[in-house]
């Protein structure tokens, strides 16, 4: 696959992520799907989808099966980024679809036990963070983030899933500081955390 075709695939991939996000939030409503593609979130997803596709294409070095694997596992994360940015919501249907895809890929690669271990450990760790964190800072961390952590743990297995989540937390911390520094958010304003976790997972998908 040449660079021009990779760019085209990346643009379509970003648009697909936006459509999947819109379907998860609004169902089959054509007006929402059209407006979602040109909304700020839709444009951001388009750029993110293109960047991820080009990075995966470069990493695959001509191996189309490796490229397809990265795009398949990355699609739920891209759509979750869109829903969390738009509505601060991570729909269960997206998480469960991602779990089905991740489990199927893990089974095909004969690493399902390790994938399940990664999911269980991620759910346990982020579940504890959710319980403790919401006592200290109510509303700062959602149950959807916990389920997203489990999805990331499943897709990447152990220990790669933990590395991805740690990277996502670090990216989230930097992002929060930037938003506070730019006064785009106040200290007590909620900040969608899912996109940062998805960013960490995307980097790990490309490097593992």
Secondary structure, 3 states (H helix, E strand, C coil): CCHHHHHHHHHHHHHHHHHHHHHHHHCCCHHHHHHHHHCHHHHHHHHHHHHHHHHHHHHHCCCHHHHHHHHHHHHHHHHHHHHHHHHCCCCHHHHHHHHHHHHHHHHHCCCHHHHHHHHHHHHHHHHHHHHHHHHHCCCCCCHHHHHHHHHHHHHHCCCHHHHHHHHHHHHHHHHHHHHHHCCCCCCCCCCCCHHHHHHHHHHHHHHC
